[in-house]
Amino acid sequence: MEANEKRYDEMTYRRCGKSGLLLPAISLGLWHNFGSVDVFNQFIKIAYTAFDKGITHFDLANNYGPVYGSAEENFGQILKKGLGKYRDELIVSSKAGYDMWPGPYGNWGSRKYLMASLDQSLKRMGLDYVDIFYSHRPDPQTPVEETMGALADIVRQGKALYVGISNYNDVETKAALDALKAYNTPCLIHQSKYSMLERWVEPKLLPLLKDEGVGLIAFSPLAQGLLTNKYLNGIPGNSRAAKPSGFLKQNQVTEVVVDKARRLNGLAAQRGQTLAEMALAWLLKDERVTSVLIGASSTEQLLDNLKALQQLAFTNDELAAIETILR
């Protein structure tokens, strides 16, 4: 693989909180489309195209697939087949916190689980370290000091350069940040579900992250495809909602949601954008959002989403119209 020499010319990079790290405004998530049920030749094209367009950040987790671990294994193969020669230009992240293997040590937030999981992830990907390692979710049964202490030690061991948290609410986030400070290990980033259709982070979490100097990266920014033109006229046979292994269920594609999407689609057309482009731009209008994580099932879909960066500004009238639709 020889990367595009102009790969950094068009991508926008944003500082992650108060750190020294810049992330691309659009990052590639391997939650879907990179598992053992998918086609390797397809997702290696997606990964190469992403890097050629300046996407330096590839986001994984131990249980991404399906099957569990297969996304990391496949990403490891992508690195071996050429992308790995650019390792120092890549931000690779992984996580542990959800179900991964049987028994009491393959889930949640114990030191035992996090340490073992990261070792497994590094082996699957063929890496000596990840750039960011996350606690994937809070564990109500494990002291936050134990979970954060494990993250801090992982940094000291050189197995991760930075640490983050994901799916923590504002109260849980404050406790985690305080614990990490006690270990002299700052929290780099918070990964949250955030989109036009899911805005729970806005009242308390975003202001907290801003005050604490922590970046936010939004996952499911297109609401699993609901904020695209895919479901405006029903559920296509090849869509996520139609797949038994998908996280988007048919009962989530309600007429209320579809009506909002249709109206947003009309507004996007007036802006000269697709609904997906506008939905991504709407998140990135907020400087507290460092990056948005997109998935892609084809290079065409990836390139279409990147067009969002061409028009990030909104007029006050457009923002007001969006708020009216989303009520």
N, C-alpha and C positions, 0 to 999 in steps of 0.2 A: 504493500500500500504506500502510495505517495500522496500526501495530503495536499489540498488546494493551497497554493502559496498566498492567495488572497482571503484566506478563511477568517481573518480578523477584521476585514474591511467594513462589513455591514452589521455585525452583531453589536448590540449595546451591552456593556458590562456595568454592573451596579455593585457598590460596596455593601458587604454583608455586615449590617450593624456598625459597630465601632471598630471592627477588625481591620486587618490589612488585606483581607481576601476579597477579590472581585469575582462575582458569579455572572454568567450570561443571563440576560433578562428572561430568556426561555431556556429551560433545561429539559433533558430527556429522561423520562421515567420509564423503568423497565418492569413496572408492575404487571402490565399486560403485553402480549405479543412477542415476548422473548422466552417463553417457556418451552417445555418438552413437547407440547401439543402444537407448537407453531413451526414455521418453515425457516430453517437456519439461513438459507440463501437470501430470504426476504429480510430478516432482521439484521444481517450483517450489512446489507445495503443501507438500511435505515441508519445504523450506527455510523457508517462511513460518511453518509450524506450529512448527518448532523454535525460531525466534526468539521467537515469541509465548509459548513456554513457558520462556524464559530461557536457551536454548542460544545463547550468543554466539560460540562457537568453531566455525569451519568449516575442516576440514582437507583439503587437497588435495596433489597432487604433479603434476609436469610430465607424467608418462605415465599419469595416471588416465584411464580411459575405459570401455571401448574406444570409439573409436580414441584413440591417444595425443593428449593435449592437449584432448580434447573435454570432459572434466569442468571444466577451467578455463574453456573457452569458454562452456559452459553456465552456470557460476556467474557469469561476467561478465554474461551476459544477465539472470540473476536480479537482480544488483545494479542493472542499468540499469532494470529493470522496477519497481523500488521499494525493494528492500532496501538499496541503496546510500545512500539518504538517512540511514540509520542507521550509516554507516561508522564513526563514532567510538565506537559501541557494539559493534563487531564485532572479533573476533580471527580473522584470516585467515592460514592457514599454507600454505606449499608446500614442495616438496623437489626435489632433483636428486641422482641417483646411479645410477639404473638406465637401461637402454637407452631412448634417446629419438629419435635421428636417426642416419642412416648415417654411417660413417666414424669416425676415431679421436677425434673431439672431442664425440661425443654420448653419452658413457657415463662411469661411474665418478666420480673425484673431483678432476680437474685444475682449476686455476684457470680455464682457458679454458672448460671445460664449465659450471662452476657459475655464472660470470658471465653467459655467453650464455644459459643456461637460465633464470635468473631474469628477465633482460630479456624473454625470450619469454613467460614466465608472466605478468608484469605487463601485457604487451600483450594477452594473451588475456583477462585478467580486467578490463582497463580501469582498473587501479590504479596509483598512484604508488609504493606500497610495500606489502609484506606485513608482518604483525605478527611472524611467526616464519618463518625460513627454515632448513631442515634440510639437512645432508649425509645423504642417504637411506641410504647404506651406506658402510662403510670401503672404501678402495681399497688393496689390498696393493702396488700398483706405484707409487703416488704418495706422497711424504713427507707425513706427517700435518700437518707444519708448513705445507705448501702449501695443503692443503684447508682447514685452520683459518684460515690467513692470508686466504684468499679470503672466508670467512665474516666475519672481522673487518672487512675492507675493505667488504664489502657493508653492514654496519651503519654504518660511517663515511660511506658514500655516501648514507645515508638510504633505501636500498632495502629494508631490513628493520629492525625495531625490536629484535628479539631473534634469537638463533640457537640451534639445537639439533642433535642428532645422532640417528640412528635405526639400529637393527640392529647396533650396536656391542656387542661383548662387554665384559666387565669390564676386561680388559687394554687393549683398544683404546679404551675409554672413558677410562681414566686418562690415556693418552697424549694423547687429544684435549683433555681438560680442561686438562692441563698446557700444551699448546700455546696454547690460547685465553687462558689466564692470562698467558702471555708477551706476547700482543697486547693485554692489558688489556680483553679482551672476554669476559665470563662466559658460560658455557653455561647457558641457561635451563632446558632440558628434554631429556629422553631419551625417544624413542618406541620402545617395545618390544612385541613380541608377548607377551602374557601372558593366561593364562586358567586355569581349573581344570585344563584338560588340557595346558597348556604352561607350566611353572613354572621355566624355566631362570634367570629373573632373581633368584630368591629367595636363593640361597646367597651370591653375591658382588656382583651388580650393585646390588641395592636398598640394601644397607648402604653401598656406595661412594657412591651418589647422595645418600643421607642425610648422610653425612659431608661431602660436597662442596657441599651446599646446592642440588642440582639436582632439579627435579621429574621425575616419571615419568608418562607418559600411555600407557595400554595400548591397543594395537590388537588386533583379533580377539578381544575379550573373551568372545565367544560361540562361539569356535572355528569361524567361518564357518557358524554355524547348528547345529553339533552339540550345543551347550548350549542348545537350545530344544526345543520339543515336535515340531519338524518331521520329525525322522528316527526317532522312537521306533517307528514301524511300517513302516519301509521308506523308499525314496527317492521323494518325490512328483515328478510330471512337471514341475512349475513351479519346482523348487528349484534352488539353485546347483549341487548335485552333478549335476543332470541337464542343465545347460547346458554346451555345448562351450567357451564363453568364460569359464567360472567357474574360480576358483582351488581350489575344493573338488572333489576327484575322487571318483568312486564308490568307488574302492578304499580311500579313507580312512574310509568309513562302515562300519567293521568291527563284528562282533558284540560284541567286547570293549568298544569305545567306546560302542555303543548300550546295552549292559547297564549301564555306568556311568551313562549319561544317564538311563536308566529309574529307576535307584535314586536318583539325585539328584533326579529329578522327584518321586518319592514324598516325599522329605524336604522339598522346596520346598512341596508341597501341605500338609504338616503345618504349615509356617510361614505358610500363607495366601498364598503367592506362586507365580508360574509359575517354571519352571526358568530361563528367561532373566532374570527379575527377581532370583532368588537368585544367579545367576552374576555379575551385575553388582554386587550388594550385597557379595558375597564379596570382590571385588577392592577395593571402596571401604572395606571395614572397616580397611584398612591406610592410615594417615595419610601414608605415603610415596608413595602413588598419588594424584597430583593430579587426574587425570581418566581416564575410560574413553571410548574412541572407538567409537561404534556406527554401523552403517550402517542404512538403512531403505529398504524398497521400497514403503512406504505410510505414510500418516499414522497409521493404526491401529497399525501395528507400532511406530512411533516413540513414540506415547502409551503403549502397553503397556510399553515398556522404561523410560520415565520413572517408572513406578510403583515401580521398584526403590528410588527415593529415599525412599519412605514407610516402609521398614523395612530399615535398614542394620545393625542390631545382631544379633549371634549369641550364643547361649548357648555355654558350654564344651562341653556335650553335643552341640550341633549341629555345632560345629567338629570335634569328635572323630569324629562320624559321617561327616562329609564326608571327613576324612582316611582313614578306613577304606575308603570307597568308591573313593577315588582311588588307592589303593595298587596 
